[in-house]
Amino acid sequence: MPRSDTATLFAEGTVGTLRLIVYLTLAVAVMVLDHRGQYLQVLRHTASLAVEPVYRLAAFPSRLAQATRTAVATQDQLASENRELREQLLLAQARLRRLDTLVAQNARLKSLLEAQENLGLHVQFARLVNVDLDPFRHRVVLDVGEQQGITVGQPVIDATGVMGQIVEVLPGTSIAMLVTDPTHAVPVVVERTGLRTIAYGSGLIDRLELPNIPISGDVRIGDRLLTSGLGGRFPAGFPVGEIQSISTDASGMFAAALAVPSAALDRSSEVLLLRDQPQPYGPPLPEPMSGPPADLAGPGPAGTQPGEPPSP
Amino acid sequence: MNRHRLQLWLFAGSFAFAFLLQLMPLPQLLLPLKPWWVGLTMVYWAIEAPERTGLGFAFLLGLTGDALTGELLGEQSLRLLVLVFIVLRFRSRLRFFPVWQQALAVLALFLNDRVVILMVRGFAGEPTPPLGFWISPMVGMLAWPVVFLIVDDLRLRLRGSD
């Protein structure tokens, strides 16, 4: 590289300000374009052939560590874990028994109501690919993708509650946003009172924020939050969290509560993806115009409909 | 020729390794402590091999990084551009700093980088991240001597072996 003799410790060196400005403008232009039109999605989709193996590669050490831990776990540990699981199974079975009666009762009531649709839960099993995309954005990578029929917007749940939703689908993997992501919000209902509100992600893995509860609203510490089904993204009735503390917000106009998410957001390694999108939300579609055919209609009065041509 | 090729492999390999480290999972508590490995590698090569790490390279590397981890295409490009520009500007001085002084410079660079992120995310309308957001530059400073010594050692070895 040719070096001029005039180079000093404070010389401009090899980079000029002009080139910096050009590249900065380029970067900003790319960001604006992407923010407006979500082009990153398209690019990542095309680049996913290269991206997915990198994810697997990055997750490999942790999988190895997990496998090693299982391999060298002592007999004692395994035995105690086994006992614990047995107890949990027993508990779960007892609950199931009770559920069975409820299901029977529900079926009876539903047949009385002549309800048509059955509420069977169509789910798909998925595993987490252990990759950290950004510590301050709560997103996880799942090992199922387009090839398994995953679509953007599918709710992700685990055994204990709602985890989040799919925000991006690549051919063999997909990315889910957790309910605690600062840009996530889920419509909830307080189980005890039926009060509707919205739970926002806080950016902390063990906390949800409910900043706008009416000051007169009946909310207590320990109340369980369920999805309300409004908004059309999450089906109704899945546990979201439990109220941990209540205070008033800065303006004093609303009560603000903090909740602990029900799902084991930082511990689950297997999740379920709900197949059925919930019922669409909003008023039903308008019925098609009905009435006599246009050629049968007599000559209209002076004020004919603006949309229709006057009949001959 | 062979030596030159080995150097290129080290150059490319160090960035690939940095990206893998960036993606590697950590326990929840340690997550905010993760330093910006790609940035550290970039600072090293900008100091030692400025003819390879121009602004164009930083831009493309940033796009690669965004395709891997990013939410917004171009964010890492902008961060790397700012980083590389400052390093190249002050390269002649940074080169002859002792390692601890370089580490302080890295701290300043990475704090500046956090400000750049805040600006970008602020414009994109995202909420301000929690305080833990500011820990990573400190860890970056502590990690700098390690990165510097390892990569420098490898580079000198490759240069020595003919």
Boltz contact constraints between the chains, C-beta under 6 A:
constraints:
  - contact:
      token1: [A, 1]
      token2: [B, 51]
      max_distance: 6.0
  - contact:
      token1: [A, 9]
      token2: [B, 92]
      max_distance: 6.0
  - contact:
      token1: [A, 9]
      token2: [B, 93]
      max_distance: 6.0
  - contact:
      token1: [A, 13]
      token2: [B, 88]
      max_distance: 6.0
  - contact:
      token1: [A, 14]
      token2: [B, 50]
      max_distance: 6.0
  - contact:
      token1: [A, 15]
      token2: [B, 88]
      max_distance: 6.0
  - contact:
      token1: [A, 19]
      token2: [B, 55]
      max_distance: 6.0
  - contact:
      token1: [A, 20]
      token2: [B, 85]
      max_distance: 6.0
  - contact:
      token1: [A, 23]
      token2: [B, 55]
      max_distance: 6.0
  - contact:
      token1: [A, 23]
      token2: [B, 59]
      max_distance: 6.0
  - contact:
      token1: [A, 23]
      token2: [B, 81]
      max_distance: 6.0
  - contact:
      token1: [A, 24]
      token2: [B, 81]
      max_distance: 6.0
  - contact:
      token1: [A, 27]
      token2: [B, 74]
      max_distance: 6.0
  - contact:
      token1: [A, 27]
      token2: [B, 77]
      max_distance: 6.0
  - contact:
      token1: [A, 27]
      token2: [B, 78]
      max_distance: 6.0
  - contact:
      token1: [A, 30]
      token2: [B, 73]
      max_distance: 6.0
  - contact:
      token1: [A, 30]
      token2: [B, 74]
      max_distance: 6.0
  - contact:
      token1: [A, 31]
      token2: [B, 72]
      max_distance: 6.0
  - contact:
      token1: [A, 31]
      token2: [B, 74]
      max_distance: 6.0
  - contact:
      token1: [A, 34]
      token2: [B, 72]
      max_distance: 6.0
  - contact:
      token1: [A, 34]
      token2: [B, 73]
      max_distance: 6.0
  - contact:
      token1: [A, 35]
      token2: [B, 124]
      max_distance: 6.0
  - contact:
      token1: [A, 40]
      token2: [B, 73]
      max_distance: 6.0
  - contact:
      token1: [A, 44]
      token2: [B, 67]
      max_distance: 6.0
  - contact:
      token1: [A, 47]
      token2: [B, 67]
      max_distance: 6.0
  - contact:
      token1: [A, 51]
      token2: [B, 68]
      max_distance: 6.0
  - contact:
      token1: [A, 58]
      token2: [B, 20]
      max_distance: 6.0
  - contact:
      token1: [A, 58]
      token2: [B, 23]
      max_distance: 6.0
  - contact:
      token1: [A, 58]
      token2: [B, 24]
      max_distance: 6.0
  - contact:
      token1: [A, 62]
      token2: [B, 25]
      max_distance: 6.0
  - contact:
      token1: [A, 130]
      token2: [B, 25]
      max_distance: 6.0
  - contact:
      token1: [A, 131]
      token2: [B, 23]
      max_distance: 6.0
  - contact:
      token1: [A, 132]
      token2: [B, 25]
      max_distance: 6.0
  - contact:
      token1: [A, 133]
      token2: [B, 69]
      max_distance: 6.0
  - contact:
      token1: [A, 135]
      token2: [B, 31]
      max_distance: 6.0
  - contact:
      token1: [A, 135]
      token2: [B, 32]
      max_distance: 6.0
  - contact:
      token1: [A, 136]
      token2: [B, 129]
      max_distance: 6.0
  - contact:
      token1: [A, 182]
      token2: [B, 127]
      max_distance: 6.0
  - contact:
      token1: [A, 203]
      token2: [B, 130]
      max_distance: 6.0
  - contact:
      token1: [A, 205]
      token2: [B, 28]
      max_distance: 6.0
  - contact:
      token1: [A, 266]
      token2: [B, 28]
      max_distance: 6.0
